[in-house]
């Protein structure tokens, strides 16, 4: 990674503890990490800020990730999105991939695995 380039990642999950933990881990790896607990707020952030990757929860109050994902892809079809969810049924995974998600992790997920997936976008 270029020493002057700081990838910008948006975490969207209604679990604040998860957001804070993942955000801190990403900052330790020299990423810029921002988070929101709400899908509608995520869309506003994406319109105002430049992000290089979005980590998006599937089930959230207000606007679920499977509704946020198509809106992200309409705004920027090239913006990679990694879905995270407690939903393990293959139909959820297939649906999210068809909507444009690049990857899907089930909760609770192994932080090393998700960090490896994130890092691969910036090699």
Backbone atoms as SQL, in Angstrom:
CREATE TABLE atoms (id INTEGER PRIMARY KEY, chain TEXT, resi INTEGER, resn TEXT, atom TEXT, x REAL, y REAL, z REAL);
INSERT INTO atoms VALUES
  (1, 'A', 1, 'UNK', 'N', 0.841, -1.175, 0.000),
  (2, 'A', 1, 'UNK', 'CA', 0.000, 0.000, 0.000),
  (3, 'A', 1, 'UNK', 'C', 0.889, 1.243, 0.000),
  (4, 'A', 2, 'UNK', 'N', 0.546, 2.201, -0.809),
  (5, 'A', 2, 'UNK', 'CA', 1.268, 3.466, -0.855),
  (6, 'A', 2, 'UNK', 'C', 1.203, 4.132, 0.511),
  (7, 'A', 3, 'UNK', 'N', 2.354, 4.648, 0.985),
  (8, 'A', 3, 'UNK', 'CA', 2.377, 5.230, 2.327),
  (9, 'A', 3, 'UNK', 'C', 1.516, 6.477, 2.448),
  (10, 'A', 4, 'UNK', 'N', 1.172, 7.111, 1.317),
  (11, 'A', 4, 'UNK', 'CA', 0.361, 8.327, 1.358),
  (12, 'A', 4, 'UNK', 'C', -1.116, 8.057, 1.085),
  (13, 'A', 5, 'UNK', 'N', -1.420, 6.851, 0.671),
  (14, 'A', 5, 'UNK', 'CA', -2.790, 6.475, 0.352),
  (15, 'A', 5, 'UNK', 'C', -3.417, 5.806, 1.568),
  (16, 'A', 6, 'UNK', 'N', -4.538, 6.316, 2.010),
  (17, 'A', 6, 'UNK', 'CA', -5.233, 5.724, 3.142),
  (18, 'A', 6, 'UNK', 'C', -6.622, 5.293, 2.677),
  (19, 'A', 7, 'UNK', 'N', -6.811, 3.994, 2.442),
  (20, 'A', 7, 'UNK', 'CA', -8.124, 3.521, 1.999),
  (21, 'A', 7, 'UNK', 'C', -9.214, 3.893, 2.997),
  (22, 'A', 8, 'UNK', 'N', -10.375, 4.260, 2.447),
  (23, 'A', 8, 'UNK', 'CA', -11.506, 4.714, 3.259),
  (24, 'A', 8, 'UNK', 'C', -12.594, 3.645, 3.252),
  (25, 'A', 9, 'UNK', 'N', -12.942, 3.187, 4.448),
  (26, 'A', 9, 'UNK', 'CA', -13.915, 2.108, 4.597),
  (27, 'A', 9, 'UNK', 'C', -15.083, 2.597, 5.445),
  (28, 'A', 10, 'UNK', 'N', -16.295, 2.288, 4.978),
  (29, 'A', 10, 'UNK', 'CA', -17.510, 2.601, 5.730),
  (30, 'A', 10, 'UNK', 'C', -18.104, 1.298, 6.250),
  (31, 'A', 11, 'UNK', 'N', -18.316, 1.236, 7.553),
  (32, 'A', 11, 'UNK', 'CA', -18.943, 0.085, 8.195),
  (33, 'A', 11, 'UNK', 'C', -20.392, 0.468, 8.515),
  (34, 'A', 12, 'UNK', 'N', -21.331, -0.365, 8.091),
  (35, 'A', 12, 'UNK', 'CA', -22.753, -0.088, 8.309),
  (36, 'A', 12, 'UNK', 'C', -23.353, -1.286, 9.050),
  (37, 'A', 13, 'UNK', 'N', -23.644, -1.083, 10.326),
  (38, 'A', 13, 'UNK', 'CA', -24.186, -2.163, 11.149),
  (39, 'A', 13, 'UNK', 'C', -24.883, -1.534, 12.351),
  (40, 'A', 14, 'UNK', 'N', -25.993, -2.110, 12.770),
  (41, 'A', 14, 'UNK', 'CA', -26.707, -1.558, 13.918),
  (42, 'A', 14, 'UNK', 'C', -26.081, -1.980, 15.246),
  (43, 'A', 15, 'UNK', 'N', -25.044, -2.789, 15.215),
  (44, 'A', 15, 'UNK', 'CA', -24.324, -3.212, 16.415),
  (45, 'A', 15, 'UNK', 'C', -23.136, -2.268, 16.632),
  (46, 'A', 16, 'UNK', 'N', -23.312, -1.313, 17.524),
  (47, 'A', 16, 'UNK', 'CA', -22.284, -0.287, 17.731),
  (48, 'A', 16, 'UNK', 'C', -20.969, -0.877, 18.229),
  (49, 'A', 17, 'UNK', 'N', -21.023, -1.877, 19.072),
  (50, 'A', 17, 'UNK', 'CA', -19.797, -2.496, 19.583),
  (51, 'A', 17, 'UNK', 'C', -19.003, -3.110, 18.438),
  (52, 'A', 18, 'UNK', 'N', -19.691, -3.828, 17.556),
  (53, 'A', 18, 'UNK', 'CA', -19.030, -4.418, 16.394),
  (54, 'A', 18, 'UNK', 'C', -18.397, -3.324, 15.538),
  (55, 'A', 19, 'UNK', 'N', -19.142, -2.251, 15.290),
  (56, 'A', 19, 'UNK', 'CA', -18.625, -1.141, 14.475),
  (57, 'A', 19, 'UNK', 'C', -17.376, -0.532, 15.096),
  (58, 'A', 20, 'UNK', 'N', -17.413, -0.295, 16.384),
  (59, 'A', 20, 'UNK', 'CA', -16.272, 0.319, 17.062),
  (60, 'A', 20, 'UNK', 'C', -15.063, -0.598, 17.050),
  (61, 'A', 21, 'UNK', 'N', -15.276, -1.880, 17.301),
  (62, 'A', 21, 'UNK', 'CA', -14.180, -2.843, 17.323),
  (63, 'A', 21, 'UNK', 'C', -13.528, -2.974, 15.945),
  (64, 'A', 22, 'UNK', 'N', -14.347, -3.174, 14.924),
  (65, 'A', 22, 'UNK', 'CA', -13.811, -3.319, 13.574),
  (66, 'A', 22, 'UNK', 'C', -13.145, -2.030, 13.112),
  (67, 'A', 23, 'UNK', 'N', -13.739, -0.908, 13.432),
  (68, 'A', 23, 'UNK', 'CA', -13.168, 0.396, 13.086),
  (69, 'A', 23, 'UNK', 'C', -11.777, 0.560, 13.696),
  (70, 'A', 24, 'UNK', 'N', -11.639, 0.221, 14.961),
  (71, 'A', 24, 'UNK', 'CA', -10.332, 0.336, 15.626),
  (72, 'A', 24, 'UNK', 'C', -9.302, -0.593, 15.013),
  (73, 'A', 25, 'UNK', 'N', -9.724, -1.814, 14.685),
  (74, 'A', 25, 'UNK', 'CA', -8.804, -2.759, 14.064),
  (75, 'A', 25, 'UNK', 'C', -8.337, -2.250, 12.702),
  (76, 'A', 26, 'UNK', 'N', -9.237, -1.665, 11.947),
  (77, 'A', 26, 'UNK', 'CA', -8.869, -1.134, 10.633),
  (78, 'A', 26, 'UNK', 'C', -7.941, 0.075, 10.763),
  (79, 'A', 27, 'UNK', 'N', -8.189, 0.904, 11.757),
  (80, 'A', 27, 'UNK', 'CA', -7.321, 2.067, 11.975),
  (81, 'A', 27, 'UNK', 'C', -5.906, 1.630, 12.352),
  (82, 'A', 28, 'UNK', 'N', -5.790, 0.544, 13.106),
  (83, 'A', 28, 'UNK', 'CA', -4.470, 0.006, 13.441),
  (84, 'A', 28, 'UNK', 'C', -3.721, -0.439, 12.186),
  (85, 'A', 29, 'UNK', 'N', -4.464, -0.836, 11.167),
  (86, 'A', 29, 'UNK', 'CA', -3.863, -1.246, 9.894),
  (87, 'A', 29, 'UNK', 'C', -3.710, -0.076, 8.926),
  (88, 'A', 30, 'UNK', 'N', -3.909, 1.134, 9.436),
  (89, 'A', 30, 'UNK', 'CA', -3.727, 2.382, 8.673),
  (90, 'A', 30, 'UNK', 'C', -4.820, 2.647, 7.657),
  (91, 'A', 31, 'UNK', 'N', -6.008, 2.084, 7.880),
  (92, 'A', 31, 'UNK', 'CA', -7.167, 2.411, 7.068),
  (93, 'A', 31, 'UNK', 'C', -7.903, 3.569, 7.733),
  (94, 'A', 32, 'UNK', 'N', -8.605, 4.359, 6.942),
  (95, 'A', 32, 'UNK', 'CA', -9.566, 5.304, 7.500),
  (96, 'A', 32, 'UNK', 'C', -10.857, 4.512, 7.640),
  (97, 'A', 33, 'UNK', 'N', -11.427, 4.467, 8.832),
  (98, 'A', 33, 'UNK', 'CA', -12.648, 3.705, 9.052),
  (99, 'A', 33, 'UNK', 'C', -13.699, 4.603, 9.683),
  (100, 'A', 34, 'UNK', 'N', -14.851, 4.638, 9.041),
  (101, 'A', 34, 'UNK', 'CA', -15.997, 5.400, 9.519),
  (102, 'A', 34, 'UNK', 'C', -17.122, 4.389, 9.686),
  (103, 'A', 35, 'UNK', 'N', -18.095, 4.698, 10.533),
  (104, 'A', 35, 'UNK', 'CA', -19.227, 3.781, 10.646),
  (105, 'A', 35, 'UNK', 'C', -20.516, 4.544, 10.912),
  (106, 'A', 36, 'UNK', 'N', -21.598, 3.858, 10.595),
  (107, 'A', 36, 'UNK', 'CA', -22.931, 4.348, 10.902),
  (108, 'A', 36, 'UNK', 'C', -23.777, 3.144, 11.293),
  (109, 'A', 37, 'UNK', 'N', -24.789, 3.404, 12.079),
  (110, 'A', 37, 'UNK', 'CA', -25.659, 2.347, 12.579),
  (111, 'A', 37, 'UNK', 'C', -26.944, 2.229, 11.770),
  (112, 'A', 38, 'UNK', 'N', -27.018, 2.946, 10.640),
  (113, 'A', 38, 'UNK', 'CA', -28.274, 3.104, 9.915),
  (114, 'A', 38, 'UNK', 'C', -28.036, 3.092, 8.403),
  (115, 'A', 39, 'UNK', 'N', -28.860, 2.335, 7.686),
  (116, 'A', 39, 'UNK', 'CA', -28.714, 2.233, 6.233),
  (117, 'A', 39, 'UNK', 'C', -28.952, 3.541, 5.495),
  (118, 'A', 40, 'UNK', 'N', -29.956, 4.296, 5.895),
  (119, 'A', 40, 'UNK', 'CA', -30.231, 5.578, 5.224),
  (120, 'A', 40, 'UNK', 'C', -29.093, 6.556, 5.433),
  (121, 'A', 41, 'UNK', 'N', -28.537, 6.571, 6.642),
  (122, 'A', 41, 'UNK', 'CA', -27.392, 7.437, 6.916),
  (123, 'A', 41, 'UNK', 'C', -26.189, 6.999, 6.086),
  (124, 'A', 42, 'UNK', 'N', -26.035, 5.712, 5.889),
  (125, 'A', 42, 'UNK', 'CA', -24.933, 5.195, 5.066),
  (126, 'A', 42, 'UNK', 'C', -25.007, 5.755, 3.645),
  (127, 'A', 43, 'UNK', 'N', -26.214, 5.771, 3.082),
  (128, 'A', 43, 'UNK', 'CA', -26.380, 6.293, 1.722),
  (129, 'A', 43, 'UNK', 'C', -26.029, 7.774, 1.659),
  (130, 'A', 44, 'UNK', 'N', -26.392, 8.529, 2.679),
  (131, 'A', 44, 'UNK', 'CA', -26.031, 9.952, 2.732),
  (132, 'A', 44, 'UNK', 'C', -24.527, 10.118, 2.803),
  (133, 'A', 45, 'UNK', 'N', -23.865, 9.303, 3.615),
  (134, 'A', 45, 'UNK', 'CA', -22.409, 9.383, 3.745),
  (135, 'A', 45, 'UNK', 'C', -21.727, 9.057, 2.416),
  (136, 'A', 46, 'UNK', 'N', -22.228, 8.046, 1.733),
  (137, 'A', 46, 'UNK', 'CA', -21.629, 7.630, 0.466),
  (138, 'A', 46, 'UNK', 'C', -21.775, 8.722, -0.589),
  (139, 'A', 47, 'UNK', 'N', -22.863, 9.457, -0.551),
  (140, 'A', 47, 'UNK', 'CA', -23.056, 10.562, -1.497),
  (141, 'A', 47, 'UNK', 'C', -22.147, 11.744, -1.186),
  (142, 'A', 48, 'UNK', 'N', -21.802, 11.938, 0.090),
  (143, 'A', 48, 'UNK', 'CA', -21.003, 13.098, 0.492),
  (144, 'A', 48, 'UNK', 'C', -19.503, 12.812, 0.530),
  (145, 'A', 49, 'UNK', 'N', -19.127, 11.584, 0.868),
  (146, 'A', 49, 'UNK', 'CA', -17.725, 11.206, 1.069),
  (147, 'A', 49, 'UNK', 'C', -17.302, 10.180, 0.029),
  (148, 'A', 50, 'UNK', 'N', -16.013, 10.023, -0.102),
  (149, 'A', 50, 'UNK', 'CA', -15.474, 8.989, -0.982),
  (150, 'A', 50, 'UNK', 'C', -15.036, 7.812, -0.123),
  (151, 'A', 51, 'UNK', 'N', -15.562, 6.650, -0.427),
  (152, 'A', 51, 'UNK', 'CA', -15.166, 5.424, 0.259),
  (153, 'A', 51, 'UNK', 'C', -14.645, 4.445, -0.785),
  (154, 'A', 52, 'UNK', 'N', -13.723, 3.594, -0.345),
  (155, 'A', 52, 'UNK', 'CA', -13.139, 2.582, -1.223),
  (156, 'A', 52, 'UNK', 'C', -13.740, 1.198, -0.996),
  (157, 'A', 53, 'UNK', 'N', -14.485, 1.057, 0.109),
  (158, 'A', 53, 'UNK', 'CA', -15.079, -0.230, 0.453),
  (159, 'A', 53, 'UNK', 'C', -16.172, 0.012, 1.486),
  (160, 'A', 54, 'UNK', 'N', -17.256, -0.778, 1.387),
  (161, 'A', 54, 'UNK', 'CA', -18.333, -0.716, 2.375),
  (162, 'A', 54, 'UNK', 'C', -18.507, -2.107, 2.973),
  (163, 'A', 55, 'UNK', 'N', -18.631, -2.159, 4.298),
  (164, 'A', 55, 'UNK', 'CA', -18.968, -3.387, 5.006),
  (165, 'A', 55, 'UNK', 'C', -20.385, -3.177, 5.512),
  (166, 'A', 56, 'UNK', 'N', -21.308, -4.021, 5.057),
  (167, 'A', 56, 'UNK', 'CA', -22.741, -3.759, 5.231),
  (168, 'A', 56, 'UNK', 'C', -23.457, -4.938, 5.877),
  (169, 'A', 57, 'UNK', 'N', -24.138, -4.667, 6.979),
  (170, 'A', 57, 'UNK', 'CA', -24.951, -5.677, 7.650),
  (171, 'A', 57, 'UNK', 'C', -26.235, -5.906, 6.858),
  (172, 'A', 58, 'UNK', 'N', -26.712, -7.130, 6.859),
  (173, 'A', 58, 'UNK', 'CA', -27.939, -7.450, 6.134),
  (174, 'A', 58, 'UNK', 'C', -29.192, -7.007, 6.901),
  (175, 'A', 59, 'UNK', 'N', -29.271, -7.323, 8.177),
  (176, 'A', 59, 'UNK', 'CA', -30.475, -7.030, 8.957),
  (177, 'A', 59, 'UNK', 'C', -30.256, -5.837, 9.866),
  (178, 'A', 60, 'UNK', 'N', -30.974, -4.748, 9.579),
  (179, 'A', 60, 'UNK', 'CA', -30.888, -3.532, 10.387),
  (180, 'A', 60, 'UNK', 'C', -32.277, -2.924, 10.488),
  (181, 'A', 61, 'UNK', 'N', -32.536, -2.199, 11.563),
  (182, 'A', 61, 'UNK', 'CA', -33.820, -1.510, 11.653),
  (183, 'A', 61, 'UNK', 'C', -33.902, -0.398, 10.607),
  (184, 'A', 62, 'UNK', 'N', -35.094, -0.145, 10.124),
  (185, 'A', 62, 'UNK', 'CA', -35.280, 0.937, 9.157),
  (186, 'A', 62, 'UNK', 'C', -35.079, 0.487, 7.726),
  (187, 'A', 63, 'UNK', 'N', -33.834, 0.259, 7.347),
  (188, 'A', 63, 'UNK', 'CA', -33.513, -0.107, 5.968),
  (189, 'A', 63, 'UNK', 'C', -32.479, -1.227, 5.981),
  (190, 'A', 64, 'UNK', 'N', -32.907, -2.427, 5.622),
  (191, 'A', 64, 'UNK', 'CA', -32.010, -3.575, 5.608),
  (192, 'A', 64, 'UNK', 'C', -30.924, -3.432, 4.544),
  (193, 'A', 65, 'UNK', 'N', -29.846, -4.162, 4.765),
  (194, 'A', 65, 'UNK', 'CA', -28.723, -4.122, 3.845),
  (195, 'A', 65, 'UNK', 'C', -29.064, -4.528, 2.425),
  (196, 'A', 66, 'UNK', 'N', -30.033, -5.447, 2.257),
  (197, 'A', 66, 'UNK', 'CA', -30.403, -5.856, 0.901),
  (198, 'A', 66, 'UNK', 'C', -31.187, -4.768, 0.167),
  (199, 'A', 67, 'UNK', 'N', -31.607, -3.735, 0.893),
  (200, 'A', 67, 'UNK', 'CA', -32.222, -2.552, 0.258),
  (201, 'A', 67, 'UNK', 'C', -31.167, -1.461, 0.056),
  (202, 'A', 68, 'UNK', 'N', -30.199, -1.396, 0.945),
  (203, 'A', 68, 'UNK', 'CA', -29.118, -0.409, 0.842),
  (204, 'A', 68, 'UNK', 'C', -28.172, -0.774, -0.302),
  (205, 'A', 69, 'UNK', 'N', -27.851, -2.049, -0.425),
  (206, 'A', 69, 'UNK', 'CA', -26.883, -2.502, -1.434),
  (207, 'A', 69, 'UNK', 'C', -27.217, -2.052, -2.854),
  (208, 'A', 70, 'UNK', 'N', -28.446, -2.254, -3.352),
  (209, 'A', 70, 'UNK', 'CA', -28.747, -1.788, -4.712),
  (210, 'A', 70, 'UNK', 'C', -28.616, -0.269, -4.863),
  (211, 'A', 71, 'UNK', 'N', -28.921, 0.467, -3.801),
  (212, 'A', 71, 'UNK', 'CA', -28.787, 1.929, -3.851),
  (213, 'A', 71, 'UNK', 'C', -27.313, 2.329, -3.938),
  (214, 'A', 72, 'UNK', 'N', -26.471, 1.623, -3.213),
  (215, 'A', 72, 'UNK', 'CA', -25.025, 1.878, -3.313),
  (216, 'A', 72, 'UNK', 'C', -24.562, 1.606, -4.735),
  (217, 'A', 73, 'UNK', 'N', -24.981, 0.502, -5.300),
  (218, 'A', 73, 'UNK', 'CA', -24.543, 0.109, -6.642),
  (219, 'A', 73, 'UNK', 'C', -25.091, 1.056, -7.709),
  (220, 'A', 74, 'UNK', 'N', -26.277, 1.627, -7.474),
  (221, 'A', 74, 'UNK', 'CA', -26.799, 2.646, -8.403),
  (222, 'A', 74, 'UNK', 'C', -25.920, 3.883, -8.381),
  (223, 'A', 75, 'UNK', 'N', -25.520, 4.272, -7.181),
  (224, 'A', 75, 'UNK', 'CA', -24.698, 5.470, -7.010),
  (225, 'A', 75, 'UNK', 'C', -23.280, 5.244, -7.529),
  (226, 'A', 76, 'UNK', 'N', -22.684, 4.104, -7.201),
  (227, 'A', 76, 'UNK', 'CA', -21.327, 3.785, -7.644),
  (228, 'A', 76, 'UNK', 'C', -21.207, 2.278, -7.853),
  (229, 'A', 77, 'UNK', 'N', -21.399, 1.815, -9.091),
  (230, 'A', 77, 'UNK', 'CA', -21.368, 0.373, -9.361),
  (231, 'A', 77, 'UNK', 'C', -20.015, -0.277, -9.078),
  (232, 'A', 78, 'UNK', 'N', -18.954, 0.517, -8.998),
  (233, 'A', 78, 'UNK', 'CA', -17.619, -0.049, -8.775),
  (234, 'A', 78, 'UNK', 'C', -17.235, -0.130, -7.299),
  (235, 'A', 79, 'UNK', 'N', -18.036, 0.416, -6.407),
  (236, 'A', 79, 'UNK', 'CA', -17.713, 0.419, -4.978),
  (237, 'A', 79, 'UNK', 'C', -17.919, -0.985, -4.402),
  (238, 'A', 80, 'UNK', 'N', -16.844, -1.639, -3.940),
  (239, 'A', 80, 'UNK', 'CA', -16.988, -2.990, -3.390),
  (240, 'A', 80, 'UNK', 'C', -17.763, -2.974, -2.072),
  (241, 'A', 81, 'UNK', 'N', -18.630, -3.980, -1.915),
  (242, 'A', 81, 'UNK', 'CA', -19.429, -4.126, -0.704),
  (243, 'A', 81, 'UNK', 'C', -19.258, -5.546, -0.181),
  (244, 'A', 82, 'UNK', 'N', -18.901, -5.637, 1.098),
  (245, 'A', 82, 'UNK', 'CA', -18.832, -6.920, 1.790),
  (246, 'A', 82, 'UNK', 'C', -20.028, -6.980, 2.739),
  (247, 'A', 83, 'UNK', 'N', -20.842, -8.004, 2.584),
  (248, 'A', 83, 'UNK', 'CA', -22.014, -8.176, 3.450),
  (249, 'A', 83, 'UNK', 'C', -21.612, -8.991, 4.677),
  (250, 'A', 84, 'UNK', 'N', -22.233, -8.636, 5.823),
  (251, 'A', 84, 'UNK', 'CA', -22.081, -9.412, 7.048),
  (252, 'A', 84, 'UNK', 'C', -23.467, -9.643, 7.619),
  (253, 'A', 85, 'UNK', 'N', -23.698, -10.842, 8.138),
  (254, 'A', 85, 'UNK', 'CA', -25.035, -11.143, 8.647),
  (255, 'A', 85, 'UNK', 'C', -25.026, -12.393, 9.510),
  (256, 'A', 86, 'UNK', 'N', -25.991, -12.464, 10.395),
  (257, 'A', 86, 'UNK', 'CA', -26.215, -13.689, 11.168),
  (258, 'A', 86, 'UNK', 'C', -26.999, -14.710, 10.338),
  (259, 'A', 87, 'UNK', 'N', -27.524, -14.273, 9.198),
  (260, 'A', 87, 'UNK', 'CA', -28.284, -15.163, 8.318),
  (261, 'A', 87, 'UNK', 'C', -27.322, -16.106, 7.597),
  (262, 'A', 88, 'UNK', 'N', -27.484, -17.400, 7.834),
  (263, 'A', 88, 'UNK', 'CA', -26.562, -18.381, 7.250),
  (264, 'A', 88, 'UNK', 'C', -27.172, -19.178, 6.096),
  (265, 'A', 89, 'UNK', 'N', -28.462, -19.008, 5.862),
  (266, 'A', 89, 'UNK', 'CA', -29.108, -19.773, 4.795),
  (267, 'A', 89, 'UNK', 'C', -28.526, -19.348, 3.444),
  (268, 'A', 90, 'UNK', 'N', -28.204, -20.315, 2.599),
  (269, 'A', 90, 'UNK', 'CA', -27.610, -19.991, 1.299),
  (270, 'A', 90, 'UNK', 'C', -28.424, -19.011, 0.449),
  (271, 'A', 91, 'UNK', 'N', -29.737, -18.984, 0.616),
  (272, 'A', 91, 'UNK', 'CA', -30.553, -18.074, -0.200),
  (273, 'A', 91, 'UNK', 'C', -30.208, -16.615, 0.081),
  (274, 'A', 92, 'UNK', 'N', -29.850, -16.288, 1.330),
  (275, 'A', 92, 'UNK', 'CA', -29.447, -14.914, 1.654),
  (276, 'A', 92, 'UNK', 'C', -28.123, -14.565, 0.990),
  (277, 'A', 93, 'UNK', 'N', -27.208, -15.510, 1.030),
  (278, 'A', 93, 'UNK', 'CA', -25.895, -15.284, 0.426),
  (279, 'A', 93, 'UNK', 'C', -26.036, -15.077, -1.076),
  (280, 'A', 94, 'UNK', 'N', -26.792, -15.950, -1.728),
  (281, 'A', 94, 'UNK', 'CA', -27.000, -15.856, -3.177),
  (282, 'A', 94, 'UNK', 'C', -27.673, -14.529, -3.530),
  (283, 'A', 95, 'UNK', 'N', -28.679, -14.143, -2.764),
  (284, 'A', 95, 'UNK', 'CA', -29.390, -12.891, -3.030),
  (285, 'A', 95, 'UNK', 'C', -28.428, -11.705, -2.965),
  (286, 'A', 96, 'UNK', 'N', -27.597, -11.653, -1.941),
  (287, 'A', 96, 'UNK', 'CA', -26.674, -10.525, -1.775),
  (288, 'A', 96, 'UNK', 'C', -25.624, -10.494, -2.881),
  (289, 'A', 97, 'UNK', 'N', -25.129, -11.651, -3.265),
  (290, 'A', 97, 'UNK', 'CA', -24.148, -11.706, -4.358),
  (291, 'A', 97, 'UNK', 'C', -24.804, -11.242, -5.656),
  (292, 'A', 98, 'UNK', 'N', -26.038, -11.667, -5.911),
  (293, 'A', 98, 'UNK', 'CA', -26.761, -11.232, -7.120),
  (294, 'A', 98, 'UNK', 'C', -27.008, -9.723, -7.107),
  (295, 'A', 99, 'UNK', 'N', -27.184, -9.147, -5.908),
  (296, 'A', 99, 'UNK', 'CA', -27.393, -7.697, -5.802),
  (297, 'A', 99, 'UNK', 'C', -26.094, -6.900, -5.966),
  (298, 'A', 100, 'UNK', 'N', -24.963, -7.617, -5.957),
  (299, 'A', 100, 'UNK', 'CA', -23.694, -6.931, -6.197),
  (300, 'A', 100, 'UNK', 'C', -22.661, -7.010, -5.099),
  (301, 'A', 101, 'UNK', 'N', -22.943, -7.740, -4.024),
  (302, 'A', 101, 'UNK', 'CA', -21.946, -7.885, -2.956),
  (303, 'A', 101, 'UNK', 'C', -20.769, -8.703, -3.469),
  (304, 'A', 102, 'UNK', 'N', -19.582, -8.289, -3.081),
  (305, 'A', 102, 'UNK', 'CA', -18.381, -9.014, -3.489),
  (306, 'A', 102, 'UNK', 'C', -18.076, -10.189, -2.569),
  (307, 'A', 103, 'UNK', 'N', -18.566, -10.117, -1.343),
  (308, 'A', 103, 'UNK', 'CA', -18.290, -11.174, -0.371),
  (309, 'A', 103, 'UNK', 'C', -19.390, -11.180, 0.678),
  (310, 'A', 104, 'UNK', 'N', -19.484, -12.263, 1.454),
  (311, 'A', 104, 'UNK', 'CA', -20.517, -12.412, 2.471),
  (312, 'A', 104, 'UNK', 'C', -19.921, -13.190, 3.639),
  (313, 'A', 105, 'UNK', 'N', -19.976, -12.604, 4.828),
  (314, 'A', 105, 'UNK', 'CA', -19.486, -13.264, 6.034),
  (315, 'A', 105, 'UNK', 'C', -20.636, -13.421, 7.007),
  (316, 'A', 106, 'UNK', 'N', -20.691, -14.599, 7.645),
  (317, 'A', 106, 'UNK', 'CA', -21.736, -14.825, 8.639),
  (318, 'A', 106, 'UNK', 'C', -21.192, -14.484, 10.030),
  (319, 'A', 107, 'UNK', 'N', -22.091, -13.917, 10.852),
  (320, 'A', 107, 'UNK', 'CA', -21.754, -13.573, 12.228),
  (321, 'A', 107, 'UNK', 'C', -21.996, -14.790, 13.114),
  (322, 'A', 108, 'UNK', 'N', -21.241, -14.968, 14.142),
  (323, 'A', 108, 'UNK', 'CA', -20.041, -14.189, 14.437),
  (324, 'A', 108, 'UNK', 'C', -18.937, -14.604, 13.470),
  (325, 'A', 109, 'UNK', 'N', -18.228, -13.641, 12.936),
  (326, 'A', 109, 'UNK', 'CA', -17.186, -13.962, 11.978),
  (327, 'A', 109, 'UNK', 'C', -15.825, -13.833, 12.632),
  (328, 'A', 110, 'UNK', 'N', -14.871, -14.503, 12.028),
  (329, 'A', 110, 'UNK', 'CA', -13.497, -14.449, 12.487),
  (330, 'A', 110, 'UNK', 'C', -12.880, -13.148, 11.965),
  (331, 'A', 111, 'UNK', 'N', -12.411, -12.288, 12.869),
  (332, 'A', 111, 'UNK', 'CA', -11.872, -10.986, 12.465),
  (333, 'A', 111, 'UNK', 'C', -10.698, -11.130, 11.499),
  (334, 'A', 112, 'UNK', 'N', -9.867, -12.153, 11.689),
  (335, 'A', 112, 'UNK', 'CA', -8.734, -12.334, 10.775),
  (336, 'A', 112, 'UNK', 'C', -9.223, -12.589, 9.356),
  (337, 'A', 113, 'UNK', 'N', -10.294, -13.381, 9.218),
  (338, 'A', 113, 'UNK', 'CA', -10.821, -13.673, 7.885),
  (339, 'A', 113, 'UNK', 'C', -11.381, -12.425, 7.211),
  (340, 'A', 114, 'UNK', 'N', -12.136, -11.633, 7.952),
  (341, 'A', 114, 'UNK', 'CA', -12.712, -10.437, 7.337),
  (342, 'A', 114, 'UNK', 'C', -11.621, -9.407, 7.053),
  (343, 'A', 115, 'UNK', 'N', -10.626, -9.301, 7.920),
  (344, 'A', 115, 'UNK', 'CA', -9.525, -8.377, 7.660),
  (345, 'A', 115, 'UNK', 'C', -8.744, -8.812, 6.426),
  (346, 'A', 116, 'UNK', 'N', -8.540, -10.105, 6.259),
  (347, 'A', 116, 'UNK', 'CA', -7.869, -10.605, 5.043),
  (348, 'A', 116, 'UNK', 'C', -8.672, -10.234, 3.795),
  (349, 'A', 117, 'UNK', 'N', -9.997, -10.386, 3.878),
  (350, 'A', 117, 'UNK', 'CA', -10.861, -10.046, 2.740),
  (351, 'A', 117, 'UNK', 'C', -10.784, -8.568, 2.428),
  (352, 'A', 118, 'UNK', 'N', -10.731, -7.733, 3.448),
  (353, 'A', 118, 'UNK', 'CA', -10.647, -6.281, 3.251),
  (354, 'A', 118, 'UNK', 'C', -9.313, -5.906, 2.619),
  (355, 'A', 119, 'UNK', 'N', -8.244, -6.453, 3.161),
  (356, 'A', 119, 'UNK', 'CA', -6.903, -6.117, 2.701),
  (357, 'A', 119, 'UNK', 'C', -6.705, -6.476, 1.225),
  (358, 'A', 120, 'UNK', 'N', -7.332, -7.562, 0.767),
  (359, 'A', 120, 'UNK', 'CA', -7.133, -7.990, -0.627),
  (360, 'A', 120, 'UNK', 'C', -7.614, -6.923, -1.637),
  (361, 'A', 121, 'UNK', 'N', -8.528, -6.056, -1.229),
  (362, 'A', 121, 'UNK', 'CA', -9.004, -5.011, -2.140),
  (363, 'A', 121, 'UNK', 'C', -7.986, -3.892, -2.329),
  (364, 'A', 122, 'UNK', 'N', -6.961, -3.859, -1.496),
  (365, 'A', 122, 'UNK', 'CA', -6.027, -2.738, -1.529),
  (366, 'A', 122, 'UNK', 'C', -4.601, -3.155, -1.808),
  (367, 'A', 123, 'UNK', 'N', -4.407, -4.365, -2.328),
  (368, 'A', 123, 'UNK', 'CA', -3.053, -4.824, -2.684),
  (369, 'A', 123, 'UNK', 'C', -2.680, -4.304, -4.047);
